[in-house]
Amino acid sequence: MKKFFAILITLSAALSSTFAQDNSPYKKSTGNQPGQPDRKSEKRQRIAALLKQEEEGEPIFKKQNIFGIKLNTDGYGLSFEKGKYKSPRKTLLYQFELNEKKNPKEEKTASSQNLFTGQINSVVWGKANNFYQFKLGLGQQYLIGGKANKSGVAVSAIYAGGISVGLVKPYLVDVENTATGEQLRKKFTDSADGNTYALIGASGFTHGWNEVKVKPGLHAKAALRFDYGRFNETVSAIEAGINAEYYFGKVEQLIYVKPKTFFFNAYVTLLIGRRK
């Protein structure tokens, strides 16, 4: 949890810094050259036109495509969102996510050291499986309020739900047979006694996919989105919310933690994209 909030503060500070730079006062000039457009005036006119269009009940933009980097209290992930504006306040959302979920009790421990390079190998002690999720969701973004200027912060409520496909991949480790010296690749659950095998290190992401088990499920989320630059074509936003998932089959992550079907977490996502 401490790491999660530290990262959240760092992301918020970075985005706030960028936002502050965008709002820096214009430098005084001696005046526009003949024939040179007044950019500040053009921006004001453009925003006024967008505000008028919004007051008349017409969507300012038609659609949006947004990518996100997501940090959960129990993992991390990437997201993509396609939105269609239905009114100035309502946007229909189609969402896709790819996440890795980690148990909060996971902890890496050193297992061995390479005598030639000095590299220290590590394992997550007691880890039975890696748990990944693909999510497809349908939702809505509802504009609660926002400042009527180019760099104002628009606050929206987000609610969505859909299907989840959980992928349970065995956690493999490289081991050495203590009797013969032979090096093998085993599931952690088959080598944890410490008598037959000595741990070398985790086998890595690419190993174990031939033994993946699929766990179908459902998910739902609710969040608030803070959009910096409501009238910009470029989307720069932070979304914070809660997420719930249910899988039709128990998922074991650690050998000393009871397998479960329901997962609940809080998350924050840094969003970047375009409106048209």
C-alpha positions in Angstrom: 0.0 0.0 0.0 2.8 2.4 0.8 4.4 1.9 -2.6 1.0 2.4 -4.3 0.4 5.8 -2.6 4.0 6.9 -3.3 3.6 6.2 -7.0 0.2 7.9 -7.0 1.7 11.1 -5.4 4.6 11.0 -8.0 2.2 10.8 -10.9 -0.1 13.5 -9.6 2.9 15.8 -9.0 4.2 15.2 -12.5 0.8 15.9 -14.2 0.3 19.0 -12.0 3.7 20.3 -13.0 2.7 19.9 -16.7 -0.6 21.5 -16.1 1.1 24.5 -14.3 3.4 24.9 -17.3 0.5 25.0 -19.7 -1.1 27.8 -17.5 2.0 29.9 -17.3 1.4 33.6 -18.2 2.1 34.7 -21.8 5.2 36.7 -22.2 4.7 40.3 -23.0 5.4 41.2 -26.6 5.8 44.4 -28.5 2.8 43.5 -30.6 2.0 41.3 -33.5 3.7 41.8 -36.8 1.5 42.9 -39.6 -0.5 40.0 -40.9 0.4 37.8 -37.9 -2.6 36.3 -36.2 -3.3 36.9 -32.5 -3.1 33.4 -31.1 -4.4 34.3 -27.7 -7.5 35.9 -29.3 -8.0 32.9 -31.6 -8.0 30.6 -28.6 -10.6 32.6 -26.7 -12.8 32.7 -29.8 -12.4 28.9 -30.3 -13.4 28.2 -26.7 -16.3 30.6 -26.9 -17.6 28.7 -29.9 -17.2 25.4 -28.1 -19.1 26.7 -25.1 -21.9 28.0 -27.3 -22.1 24.6 -29.0 -22.2 22.9 -25.6 -25.0 25.2 -24.4 -27.0 24.3 -27.4 -26.8 20.6 -26.4 -24.4 19.5 -29.2 -21.4 17.4 -28.4 -18.1 19.3 -28.7 -16.3 16.3 -29.9 -17.4 13.1 -31.6 -15.1 10.4 -30.3 -12.0 9.8 -28.2 -9.2 7.2 -28.1 -7.3 6.9 -24.9 -4.4 4.8 -23.6 -3.8 4.2 -19.9 -1.1 3.0 -17.5 -2.8 1.5 -14.5 -1.6 0.9 -10.9 -3.7 -1.3 -8.7 -3.4 -2.0 -5.0 -2.8 -5.6 -6.1 -0.9 -5.2 -9.4 -0.6 -3.1 -12.6 -1.8 -3.0 -16.2 -2.4 -1.3 -19.5 -5.7 -0.1 -20.9 -7.3 1.2 -24.1 -10.6 3.1 -24.3 -12.7 4.1 -27.3 -15.4 6.6 -26.5 -18.4 8.0 -28.5 -19.9 11.3 -27.3 -23.7 11.1 -27.0 -24.2 14.5 -25.5 -22.1 17.3 -23.9 -22.2 15.3 -20.6 -22.5 11.6 -21.6 -19.9 9.5 -23.4 -20.3 5.8 -24.3 -17.1 3.9 -23.4 -15.7 0.6 -24.9 -12.8 -0.5 -22.7 -10.0 -3.1 -23.0 -7.5 -3.9 -20.2 -4.6 -6.3 -19.7 -3.5 -6.7 -16.1 -1.3 -8.8 -13.8 -2.7 -9.3 -10.4 -0.3 -9.9 -7.5 -1.2 -11.0 -4.0 -0.3 -8.3 -1.4 1.6 -10.9 0.6 4.1 -11.7 -2.2 7.7 -11.0 -1.3 10.8 -11.6 -3.3 13.7 -13.3 -1.6 17.3 -13.9 -2.8 17.8 -17.6 -3.9 21.3 -17.7 -5.4 24.1 -15.7 -6.8 26.0 -16.1 -10.1 29.7 -16.5 -9.2 30.9 -15.0 -12.5 28.6 -12.0 -12.9 27.7 -11.4 -9.3 24.0 -11.2 -10.3 21.6 -12.2 -7.5 18.7 -14.4 -8.5 15.4 -14.2 -6.6 12.1 -16.0 -6.3 8.7 -15.1 -4.8 8.6 -17.6 -2.0 5.4 -19.6 -1.9 4.1 -18.4 -5.3 2.0 -21.0 -7.0 0.7 -19.1 -10.1 1.0 -15.9 -12.0 -2.5 -14.4 -12.6 -3.2 -12.3 -15.7 -6.5 -10.8 -16.8 -7.9 -9.7 -20.1 -11.0 -7.5 -19.7 -13.6 -6.2 -22.1 -16.0 -3.7 -20.8 -18.9 -1.3 -21.7 -19.5 1.8 -19.6 -20.4 5.5 -19.5 -18.6 8.7 -18.7 -20.8 11.4 -17.1 -19.5 14.9 -16.8 -20.2 16.2 -13.3 -18.6 19.6 -13.7 -15.6 21.5 -15.0 -14.2 25.0 -15.5 -15.3 26.7 -18.7 -11.8 27.4 -20.0 -9.1 25.8 -22.1 -7.1 24.4 -19.2 -9.9 23.8 -16.7 -10.2 20.5 -14.9 -13.3 18.6 -15.9 -14.5 16.0 -13.3 -16.4 13.0 -14.6 -18.0 9.9 -13.1 -17.1 6.6 -14.7 -19.0 3.4 -14.3 -18.4 0.2 -16.4 -18.6 -3.5 -16.4 -18.1 -6.5 -18.6 -16.4 -9.9 -18.9 -13.0 -11.0 -17.7 -10.8 -13.8 -18.9 -8.3 -14.9 -16.2 -5.2 -16.7 -17.2 -3.5 -18.8 -14.4 0.1 -19.6 -15.3 2.2 -21.9 -13.1 5.1 -20.1 -11.4 8.2 -22.0 -12.6 11.6 -21.9 -11.0 15.1 -23.1 -12.0 16.4 -25.7 -9.5 19.4 -28.0 -9.0 19.0 -31.6 -7.9 21.0 -31.8 -4.7 21.9 -35.4 -5.3 23.0 -35.3 -8.9 23.7 -31.6 -9.6 21.3 -31.7 -12.6 19.6 -28.4 -13.3 15.9 -28.5 -14.0 12.8 -26.3 -14.4 10.0 -27.1 -11.9 6.8 -25.6 -10.5 7.6 -24.0 -7.2 4.9 -26.2 -5.6 7.0 -29.3 -6.7 10.3 -28.0 -5.3 9.5 -26.2 -2.1 10.5 -28.8 0.4 14.2 -27.8 0.0 15.5 -31.4 0.4 15.5 -32.7 -3.2 16.1 -29.4 -5.0 18.1 -26.2 -4.4 16.5 -23.1 -5.8 18.4 -21.1 -8.4 15.9 -18.5 -9.4 12.6 -17.7 -11.1 12.3 -19.1 -14.7 10.8 -15.9 -16.1 7.7 -14.6 -17.9 8.1 -16.7 -21.1 7.9 -20.1 -19.3 4.8 -22.0 -18.3 2.3 -20.8 -21.0 1.7 -24.4 -22.2 0.1 -25.1 -18.8 -2.2 -22.1 -18.6 -5.7 -22.5 -17.1 -8.5 -20.2 -18.2 -10.8 -18.7 -15.6 -13.8 -16.8 -17.0 -15.4 -14.1 -14.9 -17.1 -10.7 -14.6 -15.9 -7.3 -13.5 -17.4 -3.9 -12.5 -15.8 -0.6 -11.6 -16.7 2.9 -10.5 -14.3 5.9 -10.7 -13.8 9.6 -10.9 -11.8 11.1 -13.9 -10.0 14.4 -13.7 -9.4 15.7 -17.2 -6.9 18.5 -17.6 -7.8 20.6 -20.6 -11.5 19.9 -21.2 -11.5 21.8 -24.5 -8.3 20.3 -25.9 -8.0 17.7 -28.6 -5.3 16.0 -26.5 -6.5 14.1 -23.4 -4.4 14.3 -20.3 -6.3 12.9 -17.3 -6.0 10.9 -14.0 -8.7 8.3 -13.1 -9.0 6.9 -9.6 -11.6 4.3 -8.5 -12.4 0.9 -7.3 -12.8 -2.4 -9.1 -14.4 -5.7 -8.3 -13.9 -9.1 -10.1 -15.6 -12.5 -9.8 -14.2 -15.6 -11.5 -16.0 -18.9 -12.0 -13.3 -21.0 -10.4 -10.9 -20.5 -7.5 -7.5 -18.9 -8.2 -4.5 -19.9 -6.2 -1.7 -17.4 -6.1 0.3 -18.4 -3.0 0.5 -21.8 -1.5 -0.1 -20.5 2.1 -3.0 -18.2 1.1 -6.5 -19.6 0.6 -7.6 -19.6 -3.1 -10.4 -17.3 -3.9 -12.9 -16.3 -6.6 -13.6 -12.6 -5.7 -11.1 -9.8 -5.9 -11.5 -6.2 -4.9 -9.0 -3.3 -5.4 -8.5 0.4 -5.7 -6.6 1.8 -8.6 -5.3 4.9 -10.3 -4.7 5.3 -14.1 -2.7 7.9 -16.0 -4.6 8.5 -19.3 -3.3 10.0 -22.5 -5.1 10.2 -25.8 -6.9 12.2 -28.5 -10.4 13.6 -29.1 -11.9 14.2 -32.5 
